[in-house]
Amino acid sequence: MPQVSPWRSAGRTDCGKVRARNEDAFLDCPQQGLWVVADGMGGHQGGDIASQLIVASLAELPTQNNFDARVESVSRCLRWLNRRLGQELTVIAGHADSVIGSTVVVLLMEGNRAACLWAGDSRCYLWRDQRLYQLTRDHSLMQQLIDQQQMCATQARTQPQAGALTRAVGASDELTLEVLEWVVHPGDAFLLCSDGLYQGLSRDLLGGALQLDAPAVALARLFEAVLSGPARDNLTGVVIRR
């Protein structure tokens, strides 16, 4: 008999109100303890190819018996995809100098162990003990300005190219992934999301949704809130809880 997952999860993506196509993609595999959100780089031809390739490739990874081996397998796969997107697929776009890339945020869980791997500005949030924690740090020029120039977020947001990414799959010859590991507590809930979702929401609204017991209901609340506004970008989210 198939193993029953201790995790309940739901994923959803939407084009939003402005974009003609959806360059986001997600993976919702509670049986494997694997969840992914990828956001194709806006404005670049083939962003949807990149995000869908990332999700499809991670979904096909062979099962590993060891959690550390699973984390390494995901990392190795993303580095391989970085080379493939950088070398092969630019030819498909028809321009040798074109970039086909995507952000990625991956959540792996097994027992009480969890790991997050990411590149770019898609995020992982944790809801624990009535508090919201942003586990990932954006790989963006805006975050760099905040960290290195001691700017506040409001100041950094007004700088030229503030939304530009400093890391993404397919954006440079070598992919540097950030990895965070922690111990899962009973009652923890997680949200993986693209910037099109979190940019339109306050922390209070994010936390309020993650308090809800059913992942699909939590997602519905988040999407309803964003889609009631301008929703200028594609939006994607995956909510996970025991």
Helices and strands as residue ranges (DSSP letters): E 8-14, E 24-29, G 30-32, E 34-40, H 47-59, H 67-87, H 89-92, E 102-110, E 113-119, E 123-128, E 131-134, H 141-149, H 153-157, E 178-183, E 189-193, H 195-198, H 203-210, H 215-227, E 235-241
